[in-house]
Amino acid sequence: MIKDTSRLAYREIQEEGTSCNQKEVILKAVSMEGSSLKEISQETGIEINAVSGRVNDLKKEGRLETIAKRRCRVTGRLISPVAKVHKNQASWDF
């Protein structure tokens, strides 16, 4: 039941264009040294569950990648931040 609801919500987000808008906002918020999901959420005001989904989409698209672990500036926990993939590593423009 929950999976069906999640899939429906995801489909609605995709159809409304919310996903594309959130992805662009998230890309702009990712710092040069990489960002945690919590840092992105705090920077953008987008809820953490939406940040997580859009970051996963951006990773699948080859626009974000996981980089070396560091401490999160929000939680202090050891995290694997995401960073933008450099233009020379991808075939599309930012």
C-alpha positions as CSV (number, residue, x, y, z in Angstrom):
1,M,0.0,0.0,0.0
2,I,2.7,2.5,0.9
3,K,4.7,1.6,-2.2
4,D,1.7,2.3,-4.4
5,T,1.2,5.6,-2.7
6,S,4.8,6.5,-3.1
7,R,4.8,5.6,-6.8
8,L,1.7,7.6,-7.4
9,A,3.2,10.7,-5.6
10,Y,6.4,10.3,-7.6
11,R,4.5,10.1,-10.9
12,E,2.5,13.2,-10.0
13,I,5.7,15.1,-9.1
14,Q,7.2,14.2,-12.4
15,E,4.1,15.1,-14.4
16,E,3.7,18.5,-12.7
17,G,7.3,19.5,-13.3
18,T,8.1,19.8,-9.6
19,S,10.9,17.3,-9.9
20,C,12.7,19.3,-12.6
21,N,12.4,22.5,-10.7
22,Q,13.6,20.8,-7.5
23,K,16.5,19.2,-9.3
24,E,17.7,22.6,-10.6
25,V,17.4,24.2,-7.2
26,I,19.4,21.3,-5.7
27,L,22.1,21.5,-8.3
28,K,22.6,25.2,-7.6
29,A,22.7,24.5,-3.8
30,V,25.4,21.8,-4.0
31,S,28.7,23.4,-2.8
32,M,32.0,23.1,-4.5
33,E,33.3,20.7,-1.8
34,G,30.1,18.7,-1.9
35,S,27.0,18.7,0.2
36,S,25.0,16.4,2.4
37,L,21.3,15.8,2.0
38,K,20.7,17.7,5.3
39,E,22.9,20.6,4.1
40,I,20.9,20.7,0.8
41,S,17.6,20.6,2.6
42,Q,18.6,23.4,5.0
43,E,20.0,25.5,2.1
44,T,16.9,25.1,-0.2
45,G,14.0,24.6,2.2
46,I,13.1,21.4,0.3
47,E,12.0,18.6,2.6
48,I,14.7,15.9,3.2
49,N,12.6,13.1,1.6
50,A,12.2,15.2,-1.6
51,V,16.0,16.1,-1.6
52,S,16.8,12.4,-1.3
53,G,14.6,11.5,-4.3
54,R,15.9,14.3,-6.5
55,V,19.6,13.6,-5.6
56,N,19.1,10.0,-6.5
57,D,17.6,11.1,-9.9
58,L,20.5,13.5,-10.4
59,K,23.0,10.7,-9.7
60,K,21.3,8.4,-12.2
61,E,21.4,11.2,-14.7
62,G,25.2,11.5,-14.1
63,R,24.9,15.1,-12.9
64,L,25.9,14.4,-9.2
65,E,28.3,11.9,-7.8
66,T,29.2,10.7,-4.3
67,I,32.6,12.0,-3.1
68,A,35.0,11.4,-0.2
69,K,33.5,11.2,3.3
70,R,33.5,14.2,5.6
71,R,31.6,15.6,8.6
72,C,28.2,17.1,7.9
73,R,28.1,20.8,8.8
74,V,24.5,20.4,10.1
75,T,24.6,17.1,12.0
76,G,28.3,16.6,12.6
77,R,28.0,13.0,11.5
78,L,30.3,11.4,9.0
79,I,28.6,11.5,5.6
80,S,29.2,10.7,1.9
81,P,28.4,14.1,0.3
82,V,27.4,14.6,-3.3
83,A,29.1,17.0,-5.7
84,K,28.4,18.1,-9.3
85,V,30.0,16.1,-12.0
86,H,32.5,18.2,-14.0
87,K,31.5,19.2,-17.5
88,N,34.4,17.2,-19.0
89,Q,33.0,14.0,-17.3
90,A,29.5,14.4,-18.8
91,S,28.1,14.9,-22.3
92,W,25.6,17.7,-21.4
93,D,25.8,21.2,-20.1
94,F,24.8,22.4,-16.6
